[in-house]
Amino acid sequence: MKKQYYFASIGAEYCYTKEYFIERMKQEGLEEIEVYKAVPDTEKGIFWCKAIQECGVDSSSSCGTKNCEDYEPRNGKNGCCKHYSTRVYRWGEAVKLTLN
């Protein structure tokens, strides 16, 4: 089964699993929390860099080239960086998570 991810708020850059938010509620003494479902963003030209944990634009002159200090080709020689991912999420509908 595919994991569902959630954002803490609209505009948040990072999304997390339900387990993360359950643990956060326990630490903060909350019974429920409103979060936003993370839904895949299929917009062309946007990517996620796993190395620097940020979104980028495919037309960027530094990503995927030797200008980036984190660049590491997947095949060990050249081409697409191993840190490049097209898995990008955007904010979806608001939902309530509860401890029970």
Sequence and secondary structure as in RCSB ss.txt:
>XXXX:A:sequence
MKKQYYFASIGAEYCYTKEYFIERMKQEGLEEIEVYKAVPDTEKGIFWCKAIQECGVDSSSSCGTKNCEDYEPRN
GKNGCCKHYSTRVYRWGEAVKLTLN
>XXXX:A:secstr
    EEESSTT S EEEHHHHHHHHHHHT SEEEEEEEEE   TTEEEETTTTEEEETT SSTTSTTSTT  BTT
SSSSSBTTEE   EEEEEEEEEE  
